[in-house]
């Protein structure tokens, strides 16, 4: 019996590897670094998960690789003269993956839940703060009335529209997107298949099946690429990627992400601004970009990447320079001349963050701060750090957003995901002014001042926008980067 079982195991392994070893043009295989947290958009907080479910769901609007908004489930829209009422005219003939017709009732259901209207729990603080009322006067018209003018509200309408009454998205998500969900095998892979009835014929998916493997170990990713188990390998170090550059396409670009050494401003001694400033001055960002990113990264000074263009404050590089002597002086003035112990909690599935934490630990040792690195599972990080704020310091990257308010809201004192526990009334007041402003020049001014406040008070050390370094099979085309993390499989094809 044992011999039979062993033979079957060998046969299964051989069959599995044989299937993967063929260069199929019907299946695209790609890796992601983290386990999906939930395919229910209202319950998900992970950027990697959103990058996948943007293929399953559509919003009223969509975005391109430059961040410009385009009609999606809404084929057009109008904004009233007082800029309080948004009227969306919906597409006809759109169906959900289960065959149900899409209508304004689905929009009403989605936004009522997001904003917490009609007795529903609030799913989005931003929607709750902004929306006064909703209406669906007919099947193809959906109207949103705001409480106040909000210059950035339009960008929020990329949020997924869910079918009315259906709540089993965690196990079987159903949208109107280019790809249908097939299965999710825990710790292994997510499988999607082409939506044959996709409404957008200009962006019709070309590859029938997508397999997304949960893989963060670089050696495993490189091995899978060489053995043809993967067609696209992501989150690679530049050094490792270059070893296979002749056999694959090498792609590297900024991600509109902000890697930070996040500091819990509510715990001692990190509640002292002088301590946070000392840490900021002790961190050598160039060493991190060279050592953890292979030189592929853009140095940052606030929680903004230059990818956000006009909103980016480019006058902050001189606020805190790398200066160990001044850093030691700041620590002494704060009452910690002998330094202190600091625990840095890092999600172990992200090599770049683990490597960064190790470099930072050596740098902070030079001013007397003794660091202990604690690596945890991604789900543990989301629960312990992101949700419960039970940590001292962490290394993580904030995912990019289209709308500047969605980037800076992470530091708003009452925001439930403000895990640095930053509390600055002047920041809150400036942020509120920016949200209410519809004159874009004034919005830019307010958001730049918000960045200046963040830089000077140092709630975190803003390190870099790390490039996503990717190896692609030679005949893969259409891989693009976006201002938010998104794997646009509908654009990809085999030459």
C-alpha positions as CSV (number, residue, x, y, z in Angstrom):
1,X,0.0,0.0,0.0
2,X,2.8,2.4,0.9
3,X,4.5,1.7,-2.5
4,X,1.2,2.5,-4.3
5,X,0.8,5.7,-2.4
6,X,4.4,6.7,-3.1
7,X,4.0,5.9,-6.8
8,X,0.8,8.0,-6.9
9,X,2.6,10.9,-5.2
10,X,5.4,10.7,-7.7
11,X,3.0,10.6,-10.6
12,X,1.0,13.6,-9.3
13,X,4.2,15.6,-8.8
14,X,5.4,14.7,-12.3
15,X,2.0,15.6,-13.8
16,X,1.8,18.9,-11.9
17,X,5.3,19.9,-13.1
18,X,4.7,18.7,-16.6
19,X,1.6,20.9,-16.9
20,X,3.5,23.9,-15.5
21,X,6.5,23.3,-17.7
22,X,4.7,24.0,-20.9
23,X,4.6,27.6,-22.2
24,X,0.8,27.9,-22.5
25,X,-0.9,30.9,-24.0
26,X,-4.2,30.1,-22.4
27,X,-2.9,30.6,-18.8
28,X,-1.0,33.5,-17.3
29,X,0.8,32.7,-14.0
30,X,1.9,35.5,-11.7
31,X,2.9,35.7,-8.0
32,X,1.9,38.1,-5.2
33,X,3.7,38.5,-1.9
34,X,0.8,38.3,0.5
35,X,-2.1,36.1,1.3
36,X,-5.4,37.7,0.3
37,X,-7.1,39.1,3.4
38,X,-10.7,39.1,1.9
39,X,-12.3,39.3,-1.5
40,X,-15.2,41.1,0.1
41,X,-14.1,44.7,-0.8
42,X,-15.8,46.2,2.3
43,X,-13.7,43.9,4.5
44,X,-10.3,44.0,2.7
45,X,-7.5,46.3,3.8
46,X,-4.6,44.8,1.8
47,X,-3.3,46.5,-1.4
48,X,-2.3,43.1,-3.0
49,X,-5.9,41.9,-2.6
50,X,-7.3,45.0,-4.2
51,X,-4.9,44.6,-7.1
52,X,-6.6,41.3,-7.8
53,X,-10.2,42.2,-7.1
54,X,-10.1,45.3,-9.4
55,X,-10.3,42.6,-12.1
56,X,-13.4,41.0,-10.6
57,X,-15.3,44.2,-9.8
58,X,-16.0,47.5,-11.7
59,X,-16.8,50.9,-10.3
60,X,-18.8,53.7,-11.7
61,X,-15.5,55.1,-12.9
62,X,-12.1,53.5,-13.8
63,X,-8.6,54.9,-14.0
64,X,-5.7,54.6,-16.4
65,X,-2.0,54.3,-15.8
66,X,-1.6,58.1,-15.4
67,X,-4.4,58.2,-12.8
68,X,-6.9,59.9,-15.1
69,X,-10.6,58.9,-14.5
70,X,-12.7,57.4,-17.2
71,X,-16.4,56.2,-17.4
72,X,-16.9,52.5,-16.5
73,X,-20.3,51.3,-15.2
74,X,-21.4,54.9,-15.6
75,X,-21.1,55.8,-19.2
76,X,-21.4,59.5,-18.3
77,X,-21.9,61.8,-15.4
78,X,-22.9,65.4,-14.5
79,X,-22.0,67.6,-11.6
80,X,-24.5,70.3,-10.5
81,X,-23.5,74.0,-10.5
82,X,-23.3,74.1,-6.7
83,X,-21.0,71.0,-6.9
84,X,-23.1,69.0,-4.4
85,X,-25.0,66.7,-6.7
86,X,-23.4,64.0,-8.9
87,X,-25.7,62.3,-11.5
88,X,-24.4,59.1,-13.1
89,X,-25.9,57.7,-16.2
90,X,-25.4,53.9,-16.2
91,X,-24.6,51.5,-19.0
92,X,-27.2,49.2,-20.4
93,X,-26.8,45.5,-21.0
94,X,-24.2,45.0,-18.2
95,X,-24.5,41.7,-16.3
96,X,-22.9,40.4,-13.1
97,X,-21.0,37.2,-13.2
98,X,-24.0,35.3,-11.9
99,X,-26.1,36.5,-14.8
100,X,-28.0,39.2,-12.9
101,X,-28.6,42.5,-14.6
102,X,-26.7,45.5,-13.4
103,X,-28.9,48.5,-12.5
104,X,-29.1,51.6,-10.3
105,X,-30.4,49.4,-7.4
106,X,-26.9,47.9,-7.2
107,X,-25.4,51.3,-6.9
108,X,-27.9,52.4,-4.3
109,X,-27.2,49.2,-2.3
110,X,-23.4,49.6,-2.5
111,X,-23.3,53.3,-1.5
112,X,-25.9,53.0,1.2
113,X,-23.6,50.4,2.8
114,X,-20.5,52.4,2.2
115,X,-22.0,55.5,3.8
116,X,-23.9,53.8,6.5
117,X,-27.3,55.0,5.3
118,X,-30.7,53.4,6.0
119,X,-29.5,51.6,9.1
120,X,-26.5,50.0,7.5
121,X,-23.1,49.8,9.2
122,X,-20.5,52.4,7.9
123,X,-18.1,50.7,5.5
124,X,-16.2,53.8,4.4
125,X,-15.5,56.8,6.7
126,X,-14.9,59.0,3.7
127,X,-18.3,58.1,2.1
128,X,-20.0,58.6,5.5
129,X,-18.5,62.0,6.0
130,X,-19.3,63.2,2.4
131,X,-22.7,61.8,1.4
132,X,-26.0,63.5,2.4
133,X,-28.4,61.3,0.4
134,X,-28.7,58.9,-2.5
135,X,-31.4,58.3,-5.1
136,X,-32.1,56.0,-8.0
137,X,-34.9,57.7,-10.0
138,X,-34.8,55.0,-12.7
139,X,-32.9,51.8,-13.5
140,X,-30.2,53.7,-15.4
141,X,-29.8,56.8,-13.3
142,X,-28.0,57.1,-9.9
143,X,-27.6,60.3,-8.0
144,X,-25.4,61.3,-5.0
145,X,-25.9,64.5,-3.0
146,X,-23.0,65.6,-0.8
147,X,-23.1,67.3,2.6
148,X,-20.4,69.7,1.4
149,X,-18.3,70.5,-1.7
150,X,-15.5,68.0,-2.0
151,X,-13.0,68.5,-4.8
152,X,-11.7,65.0,-4.6
153,X,-15.0,63.1,-4.4
154,X,-15.1,62.0,-8.0
155,X,-12.0,59.8,-7.5
156,X,-13.8,57.8,-4.8
157,X,-16.2,56.4,-7.4
158,X,-13.7,53.8,-8.6
159,X,-15.0,51.7,-5.6
160,X,-16.5,48.3,-6.6
161,X,-20.2,48.1,-7.2
162,X,-21.7,45.0,-5.6
163,X,-24.9,43.2,-6.6
164,X,-27.8,44.1,-4.4
165,X,-28.3,41.7,-1.5
166,X,-25.4,39.3,-2.3
167,X,-23.0,39.0,0.7
168,X,-20.9,35.9,0.1
169,X,-18.0,37.8,-1.6
170,X,-15.5,36.5,0.9
171,X,-15.9,33.0,-0.5
172,X,-17.3,33.6,-4.0
173,X,-17.0,37.3,-5.1
174,X,-19.3,38.4,-7.9
175,X,-18.8,41.5,-9.9
176,X,-19.1,42.8,-13.4
177,X,-15.4,42.8,-14.1
178,X,-13.2,41.4,-16.9
179,X,-12.5,38.2,-14.9
180,X,-14.6,35.9,-12.9
181,X,-13.5,34.4,-9.6
182,X,-13.0,30.6,-9.8
183,X,-11.2,29.5,-6.6
184,X,-8.8,30.4,-3.8
185,X,-6.6,27.7,-2.3
186,X,-5.2,29.0,1.0
187,X,-1.5,29.6,1.0
188,X,-1.4,28.5,-2.7
189,X,-3.2,30.4,-5.4
190,X,-6.2,32.4,-6.7
191,X,-7.7,31.4,-10.0
192,X,-9.7,33.7,-12.3
193,X,-11.2,33.0,-15.7
194,X,-12.2,35.3,-18.6
195,X,-15.6,36.9,-18.4
196,X,-16.9,36.0,-21.9
197,X,-19.8,38.5,-21.5
198,X,-17.6,41.5,-20.4
199,X,-19.3,44.8,-21.3
200,X,-16.1,46.7,-22.3
201,X,-15.2,45.4,-25.7
202,X,-12.4,47.9,-26.0
203,X,-10.7,46.3,-23.0
204,X,-11.8,42.7,-23.6
205,X,-9.6,40.2,-21.8
206,X,-7.4,38.1,-24.0
207,X,-6.0,35.4,-21.7
208,X,-8.6,32.7,-20.7
209,X,-7.2,31.8,-17.3
210,X,-5.2,33.7,-14.6
211,X,-3.4,31.9,-11.8
212,X,-2.1,34.1,-9.0
213,X,0.4,32.3,-6.7
214,X,1.1,33.4,-3.1
215,X,4.9,33.4,-3.2
216,X,7.3,35.8,-1.4
217,X,10.5,33.8,-1.2
218,X,12.8,35.1,-4.0
219,X,14.6,31.9,-4.5
220,X,11.3,30.1,-5.0
221,X,10.1,32.8,-7.4
222,X,13.3,32.7,-9.5
223,X,13.1,28.9,-9.6
224,X,9.5,29.0,-10.6
225,X,10.3,31.4,-13.5
226,X,13.1,29.2,-14.8
227,X,11.0,26.0,-14.6
228,X,8.1,27.8,-16.3
229,X,5.8,27.6,-13.3
230,X,5.5,31.4,-13.5
231,X,5.2,33.7,-16.4
232,X,5.6,36.9,-14.3
233,X,7.7,37.1,-11.1
234,X,7.1,40.2,-8.9
235,X,8.7,41.8,-5.9
236,X,12.2,40.8,-6.8
237,X,15.4,42.4,-5.7
238,X,17.3,44.2,-8.5
239,X,20.3,42.0,-7.9
240,X,18.4,38.8,-8.3
241,X,16.4,40.1,-11.3
242,X,19.5,41.0,-13.2
243,X,20.7,37.3,-13.0
244,X,17.9,36.3,-15.4
245,X,17.7,39.5,-17.4
246,X,18.9,37.7,-20.6
247,X,16.2,35.1,-20.4
248,X,13.3,37.4,-19.4
249,X,12.1,40.9,-19.8
250,X,13.2,43.1,-16.8
251,X,10.7,45.7,-15.8
252,X,11.2,48.2,-12.9
253,X,9.2,51.3,-12.1
254,X,8.1,53.4,-9.1
255,X,4.7,52.3,-7.6
256,X,3.3,55.4,-6.0
257,X,4.0,53.7,-2.7
258,X,5.6,55.2,0.4
259,X,7.8,52.9,2.5
260,X,8.0,54.1,6.1
261,X,9.5,53.3,9.4
262,X,6.1,53.8,11.2
263,X,6.4,55.0,14.8
264,X,3.6,54.6,17.3
265,X,3.2,58.2,18.5
266,X,1.1,57.1,21.5
267,X,3.8,55.0,23.3
268,X,6.9,56.2,25.1
269,X,9.5,57.3,24.1
270,X,8.0,57.7,20.6
271,X,5.4,60.2,21.9
272,X,8.3,62.7,22.2
273,X,8.8,64.6,18.9
274,X,12.5,65.1,19.6
275,X,12.9,61.3,19.8
276,X,11.1,60.9,16.4
277,X,13.2,63.6,14.9
278,X,16.4,62.0,16.2
279,X,15.4,58.7,14.6
280,X,14.6,60.4,11.3
281,X,18.1,62.1,11.2
282,X,19.8,58.8,12.1
283,X,18.2,56.9,9.2
284,X,20.3,56.9,6.0
285,X,17.8,56.5,3.2
286,X,20.5,56.2,0.5
287,X,21.9,53.1,2.3
288,X,18.4,51.6,2.4
289,X,17.7,52.2,-1.3
290,X,21.1,50.7,-2.2
291,X,20.9,47.8,0.2
292,X,17.2,46.8,0.2
293,X,16.2,48.0,-3.2
294,X,19.3,47.5,-5.3
295,X,19.3,51.2,-6.1
296,X,15.8,51.1,-7.6
297,X,13.9,53.5,-5.4
298,X,13.0,57.2,-5.1
299,X,14.0,59.0,-1.9
300,X,11.0,60.6,-0.1
301,X,10.6,63.1,2.7
302,X,6.9,63.0,3.4
303,X,4.0,60.5,2.8
304,X,3.8,61.5,-0.9
305,X,5.5,60.1,-4.0
306,X,6.4,62.4,-6.9
307,X,4.1,60.3,-9.0
308,X,1.2,62.5,-7.6
309,X,2.6,65.4,-9.7
310,X,1.4,68.8,-8.7
311,X,0.4,67.8,-5.2
312,X,3.9,66.7,-4.3
313,X,5.8,69.1,-2.1
314,X,9.4,69.1,-3.4
315,X,10.8,71.5,-0.8
316,X,11.2,69.1,2.1
317,X,14.5,67.5,1.5
318,X,16.4,69.9,3.7
319,X,14.2,69.6,6.8
320,X,16.0,66.6,8.3
321,X,19.3,65.6,6.8
322,X,21.1,62.4,7.8
323,X,23.2,63.7,10.7
324,X,24.2,61.4,13.6
325,X,25.7,64.2,15.7
326,X,22.5,66.2,15.7
327,X,20.5,63.0,16.2
328,X,22.5,62.2,19.3
329,X,22.0,65.8,20.6
330,X,18.2,65.5,20.0
331,X,18.1,62.2,22.0
332,X,20.0,63.8,24.9
333,X,17.7,66.8,24.9
334,X,14.7,64.4,25.1
335,X,16.1,62.7,28.2
336,X,17.3,59.6,26.4
337,X,21.1,60.3,26.2
338,X,21.7,56.5,26.8
339,X,19.3,55.5,24.1
340,X,16.5,52.9,24.6
341,X,15.2,49.6,23.4
342,X,13.0,49.6,20.3
343,X,11.0,46.7,18.8
344,X,10.4,46.8,15.0
345,X,7.5,44.6,13.9
346,X,7.8,43.6,10.3
347,X,5.6,41.4,8.0
348,X,8.0,38.5,7.2
349,X,6.5,37.9,3.7
350,X,7.9,41.2,2.4
351,X,11.7,40.8,2.0
352,X,12.2,44.5,1.2
353,X,10.7,45.5,4.6
354,X,12.7,42.9,6.5
355,X,15.9,44.0,4.8
356,X,15.1,47.6,5.5
357,X,14.4,46.9,9.2
358,X,17.8,45.2,9.5
359,X,19.6,48.2,7.9
360,X,17.7,50.6,10.1
361,X,18.6,48.6,13.2
362,X,22.3,49.0,12.4
363,X,21.9,52.7,11.8
364,X,19.9,53.4,15.0
365,X,22.5,51.5,17.0
366,X,25.0,54.3,16.2
367,X,22.9,56.7,18.3
368,X,22.3,54.3,21.1
369,X,18.9,52.9,20.1
370,X,18.9,49.1,20.5
371,X,16.6,47.5,18.0
372,X,14.9,44.1,18.1
373,X,13.3,42.9,14.9
374,X,10.1,40.9,15.3
375,X,8.9,39.2,12.1
376,X,5.2,38.2,11.9
377,X,2.8,36.7,9.5
378,X,0.9,39.2,7.2
379,X,-2.4,38.5,8.9
380,X,-0.8,39.0,12.3
381,X,0.6,42.4,11.1
382,X,-2.8,43.5,9.9
383,X,-4.4,42.6,13.2
384,X,-1.7,43.6,15.7
385,X,-0.3,46.7,14.0
386,X,-2.8,48.0,11.5
387,X,-6.0,47.3,13.5
388,X,-5.0,47.2,17.2
389,X,-2.0,49.6,17.2
390,X,-0.1,47.1,19.4
391,X,3.4,47.8,18.4
392,X,6.3,50.3,18.8
393,X,7.7,50.6,15.3
394,X,7.1,48.9,12.0
395,X,8.4,48.9,8.4
396,X,5.7,48.9,5.8
397,X,4.7,50.6,2.5
398,X,1.5,52.6,2.2
399,X,-0.2,51.8,-1.1
400,X,-0.7,54.6,-3.6
401,X,-4.1,56.3,-4.1
402,X,-5.5,58.5,-6.8
403,X,-6.9,61.2,-4.5
404,X,-4.4,63.1,-2.2
405,X,-6.9,63.1,0.7
406,X,-6.9,59.3,0.7
407,X,-3.1,59.4,1.1
408,X,-3.0,61.9,3.9
409,X,-6.1,60.7,5.7
410,X,-3.9,58.0,7.3
411,X,-2.6,60.7,9.6
412,X,-5.9,62.3,10.5
413,X,-6.3,62.1,14.3
414,X,-9.7,60.4,14.4
415,X,-9.3,58.1,11.4
416,X,-9.7,54.5,12.5
417,X,-6.7,53.3,10.4
418,X,-4.3,56.0,11.7
419,X,-2.0,53.4,13.1
420,X,0.9,55.8,13.8
421,X,-1.6,57.5,16.2
422,X,-0.5,60.9,14.9
423,X,-2.5,63.8,16.5
424,X,-2.0,67.3,15.2
425,X,-4.9,69.8,15.3
426,X,-3.3,72.0,12.7
427,X,-2.9,69.1,10.4
428,X,-6.6,68.1,10.9
429,X,-7.7,71.7,10.3
430,X,-5.6,72.0,7.1
431,X,-6.8,68.6,5.8
432,X,-10.4,69.6,6.4
433,X,-9.9,72.8,4.4
434,X,-8.4,70.9,1.5
435,X,-11.3,68.5,1.5
436,X,-13.9,71.3,1.3
437,X,-12.0,73.2,-1.3
438,X,-13.0,72.9,-5.0
439,X,-10.4,75.3,-6.4
440,X,-7.6,72.9,-7.3
441,X,-4.8,75.5,-6.9
442,X,-5.9,76.1,-3.3
443,X,-6.2,72.3,-2.7
444,X,-2.6,71.9,-3.8
445,X,-1.5,74.5,-1.4
446,X,-3.3,72.9,1.5
447,X,-2.0,69.4,0.7
448,X,1.5,70.7,0.4
449,X,1.2,72.2,3.8
450,X,-0.1,68.9,5.2
451,X,3.1,67.3,3.9
452,X,5.2,70.0,5.5
453,X,3.5,69.4,8.9
454,X,4.1,65.6,8.6
455,X,7.8,66.1,7.7
456,X,8.5,68.4,10.6
457,X,6.7,66.5,13.3
458,X,8.0,63.1,12.0
459,X,5.2,60.7,12.9
460,X,7.2,58.2,10.8
461,X,10.4,58.1,8.8
462,X,9.4,58.5,5.2
463,X,12.0,56.4,3.3
464,X,11.3,55.8,-0.4
465,X,9.0,54.9,-3.2
466,X,10.5,51.4,-4.0
467,X,10.4,50.2,-7.6
468,X,8.5,47.1,-8.3
469,X,11.1,45.0,-10.1
470,X,9.5,42.3,-12.3
471,X,10.7,39.6,-14.6
472,X,8.3,38.6,-17.4
473,X,8.3,35.8,-19.9
474,X,9.7,37.1,-23.2
475,X,6.3,37.0,-25.1
476,X,4.2,38.6,-22.3
477,X,2.9,42.0,-23.4
478,X,0.6,44.6,-21.7
479,X,2.1,44.6,-18.2
480,X,1.6,48.1,-16.8
481,X,2.0,50.0,-13.5
482,X,-0.7,52.2,-12.1
483,X,-0.9,54.9,-9.4
484,X,-2.7,52.3,-7.3
485,X,-1.6,48.7,-7.1
486,X,-3.5,46.9,-9.9
487,X,-2.7,43.9,-12.0
488,X,-4.7,44.7,-15.1
489,X,-5.0,41.3,-16.6
490,X,-7.4,42.4,-19.3
491,X,-4.5,44.4,-20.9
492,X,-2.1,41.5,-20.8
493,X,-1.6,39.1,-23.7
494,X,1.0,36.7,-25.3
495,X,2.6,37.9,-28.4
